[in-house]
Amino acid sequence: MTGLVVAVDGGGTKTDAVALTMDGQIVARRRGPGSSPHFEGLARSLAIVDALVREVSGGAPIGHVDLYLSGLDLPVEIDRYRAAVESLPWAQQGLVIDNDLFALLRSGTNEPDAVAVVCGSGVNAVGVRADGAAVRFPSLGPLSGDWGGGSGLGPEALWFAARDVDGRGEPTTLTAAICAALGVGSVAELIEQLHFGERDDADLYALAPVVFAEAAAGDAVARALVQRQADEVVAFVRAIVARLDLAALSFPIVLGGSILQGGHPMLDDRVAAGIAAIAPHARIVRPDAAPILGAAIAAGLHAGAPPDAIARLRREFARQRVAVMPRG
């Protein structure tokens, strides 16, 4: 293959792009706004990605591109994105498009048998096996059986606080903590603001740290929510291990997202215990590098880069970890 290899990792709030040579040398890195088609729409997402690909390539020929974007959860969503991007000049050679979970996966491991779970604003997982088999989930929220992340913990915390206030539920310190975190005088005031559209429902996602803080302080309701979150993470792993028949193997489980990398001992211990019961030889990996490293590694592998180039790429990212340049 001739030309640069370009990788893009796009989420709801930011998009990272990198261009590299086939020997693993980083040519350019840039960061732009979020490019999830779920939030931005297809046209806006494509415009952001196109600008970043052109910027990191600097006009040089491009031989291969890997795009990993949140919001590409269903096969039809990937197909639609591919149809939209294929007419662009840089998409005429090698092109891989998939969910951003694959970038997280490869940021933590090169191994052919592997699992990745992300828990941040939402929760999702993916598993791969050496023979090419893969397990993924629709990740459509309650519609597809998902619960967790900020979008699960925040509304659930408010549910318990509302029942605390009106006497239907047990007392919880979450009630006062929610009011303090969102700057409201009462839970009733918050509910009214949400009901009349004066406050966005997404504001509740910011309550996840409140739940963990109150759980650490001993609140029973918050502790139960943290335990439920841990069990949801383990449920993803259980399903993947069973469907890919990985239980007897040694393989990495890459954990990412603000919640799973937030250093919450109660959550982490319960997740680790649950995973050990399912796959005793599995290893938990929490990568230090951003998912764009995984996107770059995957792109290099897809383009045919040799193993020493992948090793060099990891070293290059370690040296440049703080050098992600925002777009002007």
N, C-alpha and C positions, 0 to 999 in steps of 0.2 A: 504494500500500500504506500502511496505517496501522499504528501500533504499533512497538515496538522490533524491531531485528534482533539475534538472539543467535547466537553462534558458540561451538562447543566443540571443543577438540583434546584427545583422550584417549590416553594411552600406558600403558605397563606400570607406571610409577612415579608419574605425576602426571597431573592433568587440569586444563587451563586453560579458563576460560569468560569471555566478554566480551559485554556488551550495548552497542549503539550505535544512534544515530539514523540516519535515512536521509540526513542531510547529513554523516555521517562523524564525529560527535562521540561519544566514548567515555563511556558512562554509568557503567559499573561493570566491574571485573575481579576475578575470584577464582580461587583455585587449590585443588584438592582432591586426594585420593589417586588412584592409577591406576584407570582404568576400562576397560581392555582386556577385552572379554568372553572372550578366550582364556584370560586368567589369573584373572579375577574371577568368570566365569560371567555369564550373561545377566541374571539378576535383580539381582545385586549391581552390575553395571555400570550398569544402568538406574536404580537407586536413587541412585547417585553423580551421574550426569548430571542426573537430575530435580532433585535438591537444588541443584546448581549453577545450572541454568537458572532456577529459581525465585529463587535468591538474587540473581543479577545483574539480573534483571528487576525485583526489588523490588515485585512485585505489579502493575506496569504492564502494559498490554496488549502482547502479542507478536504481531507480524505475520509473522515468518519466522525459522526456525531451521536452521542448518547444523551437523551433527554429523560429526566426523571422528575415527574411533577406530582404533587399532591392533587387529589381530585380526579385522577385517572384510576378509578377503582374497578370499573366494569370493562370487559372486552370491547363493548361498543364505544365507550368513551375513548379508549386508545385508538380504535379504528378511525373515529371521527377526527381526532387530533392528527393522526398520520395523514389522512386525506387532505387536511388543511395545510400541513407543512410541506408535503412532498413537492409542491411546485417551486419552493424557494431554492435558489442556486446551491446553497450549502447542504441541501438534503438530497442531492442527486447521487451521492456515493453511498457509503454505509450509513445506516440510520437505525437506531434502536430507541423505542419510546416505551416507557413503562412508569409504574407508580414509584414515588420517591422512597418507598420502603426498601427497594433494591439498592438504592444509594446508601441508606443506613446500614444494610446488611454488609455490603462490601467495604464500608468504612471500618468495620470491626474484624473482618476475616476474609481470607481468600479461599477457605476450605469449601469443597463441593457440597458437603452435607452441612446445612446451617439453618438457623431460625433467627428471625428478627421480630421484635415487638416494639412498637412505639406507643408512648402514652404521654400526650401533651394536652392540646386542646381537645383531642379525641383519642381513640385507641384503635389500633389495627395491627396486623401481623402478617408475616409471609414465611414460608418454609421452602427450601430447595433440597434436592437430593442429587447425588452424583450422576445418576442415570438421566437427568434432565427433568424428572418429575418435580412439580411445584404445587404448593397449596397457597391459596390466597382467599381473601374474604371481601364481600361487597363493600363493607365499611360505610353503610348508609345510615348509621345511627340506630335508633329503636326499630326502624323498619327491617333491618337485617340482624336484629338481636344484639346490638352493641350497647355497651354502657361503660362509661368511664371517661377519664381525662377531665379537663375543666368543664366541658359541656355536660358531663354526667354528675360530677361532684358538686358543682355550684348550684344547679337547680335542686338537687336532692337535699343539700344543706338548707336551702331556703324552705323546702317542704317541711323539714323537721322543725325549723324555727317557727314557721306559721302554726304548726300544731302545738308547739310549746306555748306560744302566746295565747291561743284560744282554749287551751285546756284539754285538747284531744290527745296530745302526745306527752312524752316525758320531758322534764326540764333539760335544757342543754345550754352550755356556754356559747354555742354557735349563734344564738339569738343576738346577744350583745356584740359579738365579734363581727357578725355580718353588717350590722348597722354602722359600726365604727369603720369597717373597711370600705363601705360604699358611701359613707357620709350622709346617712339618713337618720331621722330622729326615731324611727320605729320600723318594725317589720311591716306593719300595716301601710305605712307611707311608701315603702319600697314596692309592695305588691300593687298599690294603686298606680305608682309611676309606670310600672311594667304593663299593667292592664290598659292604660290609656296611651301607651306608646311614647311616653315622655322619657323613657329610658330603654335602651336596647337590651334584649334578652342576653346578648353576648357579654354584657357587663357581669353577669353571674359567673362566667368562666374564670374571672379573676379571684373567685372565692376558694379555689383549690388550696392555695397556701394557708388560708384561714382554717380549712378543715384539718390540714396536717399539724398546724400549730396547736389547735385545741385538742387534737388527739394526743399529741405529745404531752400536753398539760393534764391529761387524764379524763377528758370528757368522754362518757360512754357512747354517746351518739356519734361523735366524730370518730372515735376508735372503730366503731362498727362500719363506718363508711370507708375508712382506710383498709380494713380487712376485706371488705367487699371489692375494693379496687384491686387489691393483691390477688384475690381469687379470680377476678376477671382476666388478669394477665396470665395467670396459670392456666385458665380454661383455654385460651388461645394456644398456648404451648401444648397442652394435652391433646387438643384436636389435631394439631400439625404432626406431633409425634406419632399418634395413632394412624393418621392417614398416610404418612410416609414410612411407617414401620421403622422408626429411629430409636426406639426405646433401649435397645441393647448396644447402641453405638456411642462412641465418643464424638461429640460435635459441639460447636459453639452456639450459644443463644445470645444474640446481640440485643441489648436493651438501650433504647433511645427515647428522646422526648424529655421535656422539662420535668415531668413527674418522676419518671424512672431514673433520671440522672440528678435528681434533686437532693439525694442524700437523706432519705427518710428511713431511719432504722426499722421502724415498725413495719413499713411496707416492704422494705428490702428483705428483711428476715423471713417474712411470710412467703414472699415470692420465691426466695431461695429454697425454703423447705418444701414448697409445693412442687418446684421443678425437680428437686432431688428425689421425690417420691415417684415422679413420672419417668424420668430419664436419669438414673443415678450417675452416669458417666458424662453427662452434659456439663459444659463450662459456661458460666455467665461472663459476658464481655460487655463492658461499658466503654465504648471508644472515646478517646480524648479528642480525636480529630472530628471536624465537621463532616456531615454527610457528603459534601462535595468531593472529599477524598475518595469515598466509595464510588461515586459517580465516575470520577476520573479513572479509577482502577478498572471498573467494569468496562468503560469505553476503551481503555488500553487493551484489555483482554479481548474484547470483541474485534478490535482492529488488528490483532495478532502480535501485540507487543510481547517480547520475550520476558521470562521471569526476572532477569536482572533489571529490566526497565521498570517493572512493577515495584521491585524493592527500592530502586532509586526514587521512584515517585513518592513512596511513603517517607523516605528520608527528606525529600524536598519539601513535602507538606509539613513535616515536623519543624523544619527550619523556618518556614514561612507562615506558621500557624496564625500569627497576629498580623499578617500583612495583607489581609483581604481588603481590597481597595473599593470604597463606595463610588458609585458613579457620580460625576459632577453634575 
